[in-house]
Amino acid sequence: MKIGFIGLGNMAQAMIGGILKNKVAAPEEIYGSAKTAATEEKMRERFGICVTGDNRKTAQEADILVLAVKPQFFEEVIGQIRELDLSKKTVVSIAPGKSLSWLEEAFGAELAFARAMPNTPALVGEGCTAVCFGGRMDEAARGAVMQVLSSFGKAFEVPERLMDVAPGVSGCAPAWVFMMIEAMADGAVAEGMPRAQAYEFAAQGVLGSAKLLLETGKHPGELKDMVCSPAGSTIQAVRVLEEKGFRGAVTDAVIACIEKSRSL
């Protein structure tokens, strides 16, 4: 299976790293092209993949072609490759806001399209990817795409109507989780803990909490209540967060992210 990446930014790098680590494809079976020769050379040195210097060449070589450029560059990239014979290839978009019908119209053909929304924890093999498939994707093609997406974390098939919701709850969530970790560390530093240690404590607390939720299957409210002893320190912290509008701010942030994704 040959996999091609048009665009070799952070997300493409995370995907390539997972693919190679899990031996989904060998370095010589991965093709890539980027906007600059410097990026291509960096990827050749880091992963040993085949960099082509040409989006058309990448598209021609790939069985699965991943469009890993930002949404504003999609029309330019598609314009470079749409005249090629892509009828036997799977085209995977990882850009928000570009629907399956938009892709069909942009390519001017009913190809085997998939949409995927990975997130940056894919860089450490803990990605969370939402994916939906077009009508021309058979079971073999779906399985191949799921194998690729599962190589750097978990992948979940969802209806297309949820593809713009996924970035709000997983795709963009790392940004505000990092903000929370930073704020938690600031509080610890204010009370005397060295910053590096504060980041480690805060990050491990978030990691352990997420793992506890996933492995126990308990409702997050139940897990929160388990920590909040009567007249204890945790319930006082929860009270302050509620007074400051923590819950509503997070909910509004998720909705704002989703609305922006839909507008792209």
Stockholm file with secondary structure:
# STOCKHOLM 1.0

chainA/1-264         MKIGFIGLGNMAQAMIGGILKNKVAAPEEIYGSAKTAATEEKMRERFGICVTGDNRKTAQEADILVLAVKPQFFEEVIGQIRELDLSKKTVVSIAPGKSLSWLEEAFGAELAFARAMPNTPALVGEGCTAVCFGGRMDEAARGAVMQVLSSFGKAFEVPERLMDVAPGVSGCAPAWVFMMIEAMADGAVAEGMPRAQAYEFAAQGVLGSAKLLLETGKHPGELKDMVCSPAGSTIQAVRVLEEKGFRGAVTDAVIACIEKSRSL
#=GR chainA/1-264 SS CCEEEECCSHHHHHHHHHHHHTTSSCGGGEEEECSSHHHHHHHHHHHCCEECSCHHHHHHHCSEEEECSCGGGHHHHHHHHTTSCCTTSEEEECCTTCCHHHHHHHHTSCCEEEEEECCGGGGGTCEEEEEEECTTCCHHHHHHHHHHHGGGEEEEECCGGGTTTHIIIIISHHHHHHHHHHHHHHHHHHTTCCHHHHHHHHHHHHHHHHHHHHHHCCCHHHHHHHHCCTTCHHHHHHHHHHHTTHHHHHHHHHHHHHHHHHHC
#=GC SS_cons         CCEEEECCSHHHHHHHHHHHHTTSSCGGGEEEECSSHHHHHHHHHHHCCEECSCHHHHHHHCSEEEECSCGGGHHHHHHHHTTSCCTTSEEEECCTTCCHHHHHHHHTSCCEEEEEECCGGGGGTCEEEEEEECTTCCHHHHHHHHHHHGGGEEEEECCGGGTTTHIIIIISHHHHHHHHHHHHHHHHHHTTCCHHHHHHHHHHHHHHHHHHHHHHCCCHHHHHHHHCCTTCHHHHHHHHHHHTTHHHHHHHHHHHHHHHHHHC
//
